[in-house]
């Protein structure tokens, strides 16, 4: 019999990195899949909802319970197998294994002790010259693989390598009634809009909603639904409302030696001009292109002045500056640096005003500079919770097509400047997906930010983009599902949930509001 533990006031099970705080009575933390199945069978039989929780690094309240119990996957943790198919090597991992753990394991290059899912997979993987890597690179590397799959997480390297969905070979899923089934790419395919698959003694067969997910932009607005789709894509991005991910097979690729470069520019306009030139250049081949505006760099500078131990990086340039951060292949690095230097000189800077990281530790320090921006905002919002318990982080997560990038950037500045709200802009500019962090000082600011956020989301949708490019929907962004897909789309997702989870016990209020 599984164990229930009472959730204590102030428990981490009641919030995630959005700083949204919920309510819950009990938490169950099964130690294996059979125990998790038992939890689901009992809760389903009584019609009692559970919110699935992992590392709780999400930014949309997806793991935050709203009065119900919590099913934590924290003990379903570890790397269990190595295999190889026609595409390449893959790892089998349990859902609460973090990306940092996967990366650390792969850097050691020792696959002994793992279950071999194909002949000689361990020895062949160990022999790869530069080692192997899992290329999906969300900002939060302490997030779990299960959470990443549930939200179709992405990050900087999506620019060159795509989001989580592109690197998932297969998975095991526990349905609401506790039945478990395994699938892999190509095993269960829709016929037009008719999808069928078995799970335990159940056989599901249903029509898919007549709504197609936007695939030409970075997009994490729920599952990717389209005719003749793979069943895998129904669960990737579904944020736990259709089933609980209990095991994942992730594809790997050979690690490419790279050099990290962080160039400092005199102002935001020169940095954005540099980004355009980098994207248009031949020979740089960046894995990602990241951006920090002048306000973002100033935010980090202030945090370092307040606490010198906040981040370990070289001394920042004096005076206002923005930054462009990219990784390029180590091969022909002299030529690549020459190309970059020419671009920088055209924009008021040079390679001499650029930080460079070659080994893992130096590259990690540059990465920590980029991640210090959201970290500063998270810590600031957390400090407000005592006086303003209902406040949470207000940061955008919107993407648009290439042709609309300039229009969206201008709209960000115009709308935010109108309100007088303080803000900074940073992030995945290579995908036309910068984050705008609104710096809140009061509940009045919070309400004002909510209004302007709706305007920004509507504009991104109007331009053919997504109001949630990588963080998912959870509970905080639920209204944007209706904005993007209309009332009919919301009802279509509800109908689909009612087929796969008839009693609505799984992750209530994620993506769509629960049926009362």
Secondary structure, DSSP 8 states (H G I E B T S, - for coil): ----EE--TT-GGGB-TT--B-B-SEEE--SSHHHHHHHHHHHHHHT--EEEESS---SSSTT--BSSEEEE-TTS--EEEEEE-SS-EEEEE-TT-BHHHHHHHHHHT--TTSEESSTTHHHHHHT-TT-EE-----S-TTSBHHHHHHHT---TTHHHH--GGGGEEEEEEE-TTS-EEEEETTSSB-BTTEEEEEETTEEEEEE--S-----SS---SS----TT-BTHHHHTTSTTSS-EEEEEEEE-EE---EEEEEEEESSHHHHHHHHHHHHH-SS---SEEEEE-HHHHHHHHHHHHH-TTS-------SSS-EEEEEEEESTTHHHHHHHHHHHHHTTT--GGGEEEE-SHHHHHHHHHHHHHHHHHHHHHHHHHTTT-TT----B---B--GGGHHHHHHHHHHHHHHHT-EEEEEEEGGGTEEEEEEE--SHHHHHHHHHHHHHHHHHHHHTT-BS-SSS--TTTTTHHHHHHHHHHHHHHHHHHHHHHSTT--BSTTSSS----
